């Protein structure tokens, strides 16, 4: 059990939030994809799955800009060009994303 959760992608922290807040309101597309992939007891409840396409980039040679942009369904040109800043989503909840959910 944890009071706070940090989500990492290719060695970088992409989101930090209190555990309940993270599960209710993920702000980074990678966090949302991870949460959507959790198996549910009732298959009818499994909605909103965001399939991740493409190959996982090499951590030794990560992509420029946002490391998640090659697999992100919401990526825009800015995501390829610049590393995203941290955005405050709520109290103790922040995400490194140009376009938080």
N, C-alpha and C positions, 0 to 999 in steps of 0.2 A: 504494500500500500504506500501511496505517496501523496503528499499534499500539493506538490508542484511537479510538473512534467516539462522536460525539455525535449524537443524533437530535432534530430540532426539528419542532415542529408550530405553525403560525401564529406564528412568531417566538419561541417559547419552547422552551427545552431540556427534553425530557421524559425522556431517558435518556442516560447516559454509562457506557461500560464498555470494558474491553480488547476488541479486535475479536473474538478467538476466543470469549470469554465471551458477548458480545452475540449472536453467531450461534448459540451453543449454548443460551443461556437468556435470551431476551428477557423483560424484566419489564414493559414498558409495552404495552398493547394495540395502540397505533399501530406500535410497532417490530415486534411480531409480525405485524401485517397487512402491513407493508412486506416483511418477510422471506418471508412466505408468497406474495407476488406475484412473487418472482424466478422466471423461467422455468427449468424443469428439462429436461435432455436426454431424460429418460424420463418421459412424461406420467403413468405409474403412480406415480411418486414424489411427485407434487404433492399432498400431503395437508395438511389443516389450514388451507386457505385461509379467511381470515376476511373475507368481503366487507364492504366499507364502504358503508353506505347513506347517503342524505341528501346535501344540498348542503354544499360546503365553506364554512364561515362566512367572513365578510369579515374580513381581518386588521385593517382600519381600525376595525371594531366587533366585536371578538371576544366570544364568549359569556362569561357569568360563570362562576365556579368553574373547573373543569377545561376548558380550551379544546377538548378532544377529546370531551367528553361528548355532544354532539349526534350523533356518528357512532360512538360506542363501543358495542360489543355487550354490554359488562359494566357500563355506567353505572348508578349508583344515585342516589337523591335527593341524597346528600351531594356527589356529583360536580357537580351543578348549583349547589350552594350555596357551596362553599368551594374555593379553589385548593388543590390537593394539595401536601403537604409532600414533601420529598425523603426517600426511604427507602433505607438501605444494604441492598443485595441481597447483596453479597459484597465481597471486596477490590477496591477501585477501581471498583465497580459500584453505581450509584445510579439511581433512577427517581423521577420526580415523578408519583405515582399513589396514590390512596387505597387501591386494592386491587391491588397488583402481582401479576403472574402468578407 
